[in-house]
Each structure stands twice: as structure tokens, then as C-alpha cells.
Amino acid sequence: MANVSVNHLTFSYSTAQEKLPPVLNDVTLTFSDRHFSLLIGPSGTGKSTLLKLLARLYPSFRGTLQSGTIAYDDQSLTDMPADTVSKRVALLFQDPDQQFTMDTVTNELIFVLENLQVDPAKMDAIIANALAFVGITQLRDRTLATLSGGEKQKVALATIVAMDSDVILLDEPFASIDTSSRQHLIERLVALRDEAGKTIILADHDLSDYQNVVNDVFELNPKTKQISRLSESEASKQFSRFASAKTSFNVPLPKTTTPSILNLQKVQLTTGDRTLMTVDKLNIPAGKITLLTGENGAGKSTLFKALTRLKTYQGQIIYETHDIQKLKARRYALQVGLMFQEAQAQFLGITVAEELAISKKASHHPEFYSDQKIAEMLAAINLSNRGDQVVYTLSEGQKKKLQLLGMLITAPPVLLLDEPLKGLDLDSVATVAQFLREASRQLDETLIVISHQLTGLTQVADYHLQLANQTLTYQEGLS
């Protein structure tokens, strides 16, 4: 297996005009062999960059500058042949869609194994074992495009298991995964460490379930751009800080007299030959924040697509007093907005400033989202002075914050938010939660939020809607 040593590593991105400040500055550390290491730090501080460096995706990427060394045991990463690197280290990207190449789950795994020159006679057993290890055997023949975000993350993890590399690098691997699946997959990673001797390096903002399983916690300091290994007491404080923010909450059930803005009547949603949900009658309260939860693949995102007429369904969906199928598409699209799960699928501009300008032009409340207000919000989420930056060069967490800000600025009467907290650190989550509360209370905006990351949302949700056993029901809170 391998110790991973980083020695005096400095790394920066650059443009044709200038060298940008370092993302990582004189970093020296060791990720120990057969250890499970957790990498933490605020959004946009360089965690994903470090993982890509460890996988040798940089500095060959154009527009990057690097000094210092990375070694696996005593062998320099830069001296390793490309095929040796791919066999020795595997990286799971934060967005699994960026890593998929083929159409189906099985074909994706075959493609990965072919690139590692695995004997074809052994592939079927390897694929079966990898899928079973992650707990997704039932997805084997599914088309990747039909999977939920959480299911895609599980498939990406199965490809990493199939690769059987010495070192496993994981970038926010559970951001779209439900709580029970998250706990199961962390247990599976522990098994890879303890039973297969793997070295695991994982970056995450959600610190749940790690305290009693990781060997080391490394923190990236956004000011010094350096990384330090936390002492046991320092790590414990980080875990405690996060645990204190995860509280159960109680909310009322909507009353029959509660004003509603969306109404579902005898709605059935299917995908292929699977029934996702059947709803006899359900009202969505107007001007409130409703949290929508449910297991991966249950149909939450599909419901959002139906509510925005992007997915066919049986039954009736009523907006105010109108059947949405009888409204003009453009008019309805201005009334009910959808924030996609993947941020960059939503961007229309090239730079941060262009993206915000598009949102301001479409805003229902330009008097509220003034230039001064937007500047204050940018500062609150640490995106000030980035107007000229290309949106695709932002970190995944920064993309998510920009996407959310843009959707809030448009301020439609109803806004559907699919995993808006994905990739955000705890401080950013608290700030974003306040943005949502403000939009609901001051603009009377109706917000429906899908999220597996519940920290922060428990303080602002008015109602809790759960999708389970193919039906939607309101719950009196969450524990």
C-alpha cells in the first residue's frame, strides 16, 4: 500500500495576464498508509485542488503552476508512468457526471476495468462484487441518465471499489446521499481500510458519522493556504461544533385552512415500469418553506420536474386556481422556478458578473435585490470581487452559492430548490438558511427544498414533507 507524502507543495492557477495567488502554499504533510484521513476546510479553499494534485490531474492541466513534490512511499508522483498512477490511486469527483463516460452502470464499470487492462473473464465477478459492496446491485442495468444524484454518487463509488487502487481519494462523496445510505457507505469505507488495507483520503463539509472511524483530521486554513493535522482535542471540537448544529425539530402539520399555492390531485409519477409515487390529494402551503425528504431514488427530483412541466405525469397539478398544463409555458416558467441539483447546468453567463446580471434582469423583486443588497449577499458567502471570474473555474461549493444567489434574485413566487446546500461548509449553510428565511418572510415567496443535508434547514423550515413508500405525507418534524 502507500504513505502519501506532500513536501513544500505550492500551487496556483494562472491566466494569460497574471499569476493568481496560491491556492496551496508550502504545504507539507503525510497521509499515513492504511489510514482513513478526513480533509476539512471552508468552501473554495483548495481541498478539491489537493485531491486532483494527488491524482496527478494537475499540473498537466493548462494554466497551473506548481512547486514542491508528492510521493507515494518513496516514489515521486511525477516519475510514475501514467498507467501506474491510474492503478495506484483512484479519485472520485465531487460531481459524478463529470466522471461518467458510458450509458449504463454496467458499461461504465466495464469501461473503467478495460482502461486498467483487467482480464475480461474476471470483469463480471469484479463488477458484481463492487455493486454489492456499495449496496446497489439493483442498479446494474440502469441507464446513468435516469439515476438520482445520490444513486450516481453510489455508482461512482462502486467504480472506485472496482478499480482496487491502493489509495482512494473522495471529494464530497455523500453530498446527495440520504442519511442511512451515508452511514452504510462510511462503514464500507472503513472495511476497505481495515480488510483491504486501503489508504483513504476524503474531503467533506458534513462531519457527521466520522468521529469514531477516521484516523486523522487535516484542516485547510483559508488564510495561510496551508494544511495541518489536528490534535485529538482539536478534531473533537470540530465534530462537536457540527453535532451541536444538528438538532431535531418539530413543525406543525398544515391545517385544512392553510392557504396553498400548489395542489396535487390524483397525481401518479412513474419512470420506466416503476411507480415512484401516487398522491390522492396534497396541498403545498403558500409563502412558507417546506422541506422535502426521502431516500435516494424515491422520486423527489422527479416530482420537481413534474411541478415545472419537465416530466409527464398522470392526474392534475393546480397552480393557484389553474391547471398547469393549461397555462402558457413561458408564463408558468416565470411563476415556478427550479434550482437544479448540479450548479453548472443552470449557468447562462460566462463570468460571475454576467450570471448575476441575467438574474437581476429577470427579477420579480428588483427593488429588494438592489446592487447594494447583492453586494452584501456576495460578501456574506465569500464571493466578493469575483465579478470577472469565469463561473466554471469556481469550486463546486462556490458554484452552488452563486447558483443559489442567482435563483433567489430572480425571486419567482414559487422556487423549488434541489440540494441547495450541496458542497457548502457549516458557516455558509447558516448564511444560506438565513437567505431562504428572508425570501420567505419578506417577499412571501414559497420555497420547497430537497436536501439530505439537514443542518441549518431545521431552523428555517415551516413544514416537513416526506416521500416514502411511494406517497407524500406531512410530518410533525424530524429527528
N, C-alpha and C positions, 0 to 999 in steps of 0.2 A: 504494500500500500504506500502511503506517502505523507510526509510532512510538507506543508506548503509554506515556503519562506518568502517574505517580501522584504527587500532591503533598499532603503533610501529611495523609495519609489515616488517620483513626482510626475504628474500627468496633467496636461491641459489640452483643451480644444483650441482651434485657431481658425481664423478666416484669412482670406487673401490679403486683407488690410492690416490685421493685427493678431498678435498672440494674446489669447484671453488669459485671465488669472487662473492659477492652477485649481483643478478640482480636487486633486490629492497632492499633498505637499510633504515630501520627505517622510513617507510612511515606512516604518519598519515594524514587522510583527511576524509571528509564526502561527499558522493554524495546524494544530498537532494531529499526527496520524491517529486514525480511528476515533477522533473526537467529533462531537456534534457541536458546531460553533454557530452562535446567533449573532448576526450583524445588525445593529440598530443605529438610528440617527434620523433627523428630520428629513422630510421630502426634499429631493433635489440636491442632496449634499454629496452624492458620489457613490452610493452603495452599489447601484447597478453598474456604474462605470468600473468599479473594482472587480466585480464578478466577471465582466467582459474581458478585463485585462488578464484575470486568472485563467480564462478560457482561450486566450491569445486571439480574441477578435480585434483587439487593438494591440499595437499601434498601426497595423497594416491598413486600418481604416483611414481614408484620406482626411486630412485636416486635424490630425492629432500629433502631440509632441510628448515624448516620454523619456525619462532618465531613471536610472536605478534598475534593479533586477528582480525577477521572480524565479524561484526554483522549486522543483518537485524533488524532494530529498536533496541530492547534490547535483542534480541535472538542471541546467538553465533552461527555462521555458523557450527562449529564443533559439536554442540549439536543437530542440526536439523536431524531428520530422513531423509533417502535418498529420500523417496517419497515426503516429504515436500519440500526439496530443488528443486527437479525437477518441482514441481508445482509453486514454488515461484520465481524461476529465470530461464531464458532461454538464452542460448548462441548460437549465430550464428558464426560459424568458418570462418576464412579468406578463406579457400578453401572448398567450399560446398561439393565437392566429399568426403571429409573426414567425412562428417556427414550423407550422404545418406546411406540407408540400403536396400531399396526395388528397384523394377524395374521401376515402373511408378510413375508419380506425385501423382495420387490419392492414390496408395498403400503406398507411403511414408507418406502421411498425415494420413492415417488410422493407420499405424504403430505407429506414434507419439501419436495419441489420445488413442490407445489401451494401450500404456505404462502409460498413465495418468489415465487409467481406466474410460474413458468417456463412457457414455451410448451409445451403438451402434445406438440407434434410433435417437440420436442427431448429429451423425457424419456427415451425408450428408449436413446438413444445415451449420455446422461449416466449413466444407471444402469449400463449395460454397462461404461462406462469406469471408473466408481467401483469396481465389484466386481472388475474385472480389475486395477485399480491396487493393491488390497489383497490380491488373490490368492484371492478366494472366489467366483468365477463359478459354481462348482458348488453354491453355497448359494442361488442366486437364487430358486428356487421353494419353498424350505423354510419351514415354519412356525416362527416365532421360538421358540415354547414348546418345540420339540423340539431346539433347539440347545444345545450345551455352553456353559459360561460363557465359555470362550475364543472360541468361534465368535461368541457375542453381542457380545463386545468388538470383534471384527473387523467385524461388521456395523455397529456404532455408528461405527466409524472410517470405513467406506465412506459413511455418511450425511454425515459431516463433509466428506469429499472431494467429494461431490456438491454440497454447498452452495457450494463455491468461494468461501468468505469470505476477506477479506484477512488476518484474524487467527484463528489456530486455538488454542484452549485445550484442553488434555488433562489429565484428572485420573486418574492411575494407569491409563493405557490398556492396560498389558500385564500386569496383576496376575494374570490367569488364562491367560496365553498361554505356549505352550511355547517353549523356547529358540531353536529355528531360526526359528519364526514371528516371535518378538520381534526377532531380528536383521534379518529381512527387512523388517518394518514400520518399524523405525528408519531403514533405508535409504530406504524410501518417503517418510518424513517429510523426510529430507534432500533428496530430489528435489523435494518440494513447496517447500522453501525455495529451492533453487538454480535450479530450472527454472520454477517458477510464482511466485517472489517472495513466498512467504507468510511472515508473522511467526508463529513457533510458540513457545508458552509451555507447558511440560509439567511437571507435578508428579509426582515418583516417589520411592520409597524404595530401589528396586533401581537402583544406579548402573552396572550392567553395560552395556557397549557404547556409553556416551555420551562417553567422554573425548575421542575423536578426531573427534567430529561436532558437538558443541554449541559455540556461540559464547560463551555466558555461563552462569555458575552463580550463582544467588541463593540465599541461606540465610536461613531464618526463625529468629530467635533466640527460644526459648520464654520467656526471662526478660524481655527488653526489649520483646517483641512487635513488633520491627522487622525489616526485611529489608535485607540488604546484599549487594552484588555481590562475590563472592570474587575475589581475585587469582589469577593463573595457578598460583602455587605453592600457595595455599590450596586451590584446586579440586583440584589434583593430589593433595594429601594426602587429601582426601575419597575420591577414586577409589581411591587406594592402600589406604586403610583397608578399603574394601569388597572390593577384589580379594583382600586377604590373608585374608579370611574365606571366600572361595570356593575351597575345596580339593577335589581329587578324593579319593575314599575307597574303601577296599577292605573288603568284608564277606564272610563265608563263605556258601556255599550251605547251605541246611538239609539236615541228614542225614536219612536214612530213619528213624532212631531218634528224631529231634527230636519232642517232644510237640506235638500240634496241637490246635486248638480248633475250626477251621472246615475243612471238607473239601468240595471241589467234585468231582463225579463226572459226567462226560459232560454238562457244562453248556454250553448254547448260548444266547447273548443276541442278540436282533435288535431293530431299530427300523424299522418300516415293512417295506420289502423288502430292507433292508440287514442283513447279518450282522456284528455287532460283534466277537464272539469265540466261539471254540469251544475248550473246555477238557476234555481227556480225564480228567485226574486232577490235582488240586492241593491241597496242604495248607497251611494258614496256621498258623505256629508260635504256641504259647500263651505268654502272658506276655512277649512281645517287641514291638519297634517295627519294623514293616515299611513301607518307603517304596514307594509305588506311583507309577510314572511312565509317561508315554506322551503322544503328540501330542494336540492339541485334537481333540475329536470321536471319539477312538478308542473310548470307552465306559467310562472309569474311573468316572465318577459313576453311570452306568447299572449297573455292577457293584455299587456300594454300595447302590443301590436294590434290586437283586436279593437281596443279602445281608440286607436288612432287610424283605424281602417287600413292597416297594413297587413292584416290577416283576416281571412274569411272565417265566419262563424255562423252558427245557427241561432235563431232567436232574435231578440231586439235589444239594442243599446240606445238609450234615450239620453240626449244632452239637453239639459233644461227641459223643454217640452217637445223636442224634435227628435225623431228617429235619425240617427247619424247618417244612415245610408241615403236619406232624402235631402241632406244638406249638400250644398256645393262643396267640392273637395277643398278648394282654396280657402273658402270662408271657415270651414271646420278646422283646417290645419292651423289657422290663426287663433283658434279658441282653445285647442288642446295640444300642448306641446309635449314632445318626448325627448328626454335626455338619454342618449344611447349608453349602453354599458361600456363600449370602447370609445374613448375620447376622440381619437383622431378620425374616426368615421364620421364625426359631426362637423369638423372644421371646414370652413369655406374660404377663409383668408390664408395668406402666406405668413404674415407676421402677427404677433400678438396684437399690435395696434389695429391692423386690418380686421382681425377677428372681432375685436370689441366694437369697431365702427359698424360692422354688419349687424351686430346685436342691438346697438343703440338706434340704428335706423329702423329696426323692426319693433322697437319697444312699445308696449302698451302704456307705459308709465314713464315717459322721458323726463317729466318734472321731478320724479322721485329719484331716478337713476341719472342724476346730473354728473357732469365731468368731475366735480369735487367728490361726490359720493363714490363714484367708480374708483377714483384715485385712492380714497380711504380704504375701500374694499381690497384693492390690489396690495396696498401696504399691509393690511391685516393678514393676507395669505402669502406674504413674501414674494410678490410678483411685480414690485415696483421697478421702474427703469428697465423694463424688458420689451418696450414697445417695438423695437426694431428686430427683436429676435424671431427667427423662423419657428413657428409653432411646433414643428416636428423635431426640433432639437431640444425641446424641453424634456425633463424627466417625466416618467409616467405619472407621478404624483402631481407635478406642475401642470401637465396636460389636463388632468382631471379637474384641478382647481380652476383653470382657465375655461374649460368647457362648462363647468357649473356656473361660474360667474356670467358667462355669455348667455346661458339659458335663463338665469334669474333676471338679467337685464331685459330680455325680451318680454318677460312678465305676462305670459298668456293667462287667461282666467283659470285654466287647469294646467298643471305641469306634472308630468309623470317622470320620476327620477329613478333610473335603473342603476343601482350600485353607485351612488354619488360619492361614497366615502372610500372607494377602492384606491389603495395606494397612498392614503393620507396618514400623516403622523397624528399623535393624540392632540397636540395643540391646534393643528389645522382642522381636525374633526370638530373641536369645540367652537372654533370660529365659524365654520360652515354651518353647524347646527344653529348658531345664532342668526346667520343669514336667512336660513329657512324660516325660523320663527318670525323674523322681521317681515318677510314677504307675506306670510300668512296673516299676521296680526295687523300690519299697516296697510297692505294692499288688498286684503280679503281674498288672497289667492288660494286656490285649492291645490294641495300638494299630496301626491301619492308616492311613497318612497319604498322601493325594493332595496333591502340591504341585509347582508349576512353579518356585517359589522354593525353591532347594535350600540356600542359605546358612543355616547353623545346624543343619539336619537331618542333614548329613553327619557331624556329631559324635555323634549320638544313635541313628541307625538301626542296627538289628541285621541286617536283611536288605533287599535291594532286589528288588522285583518289577516287571518291565517288561511293559507291554501294547503289543505291536507285531505287525503282520501278523496281526491277529485271534487272537492267542494270548497267554497269560500265561506268562512264564518268569522264573525267578530268575537274577539277575546277580551276578557277583562284584565288586560295587562300581559306581562311576560316575566318569567323567572329564569 
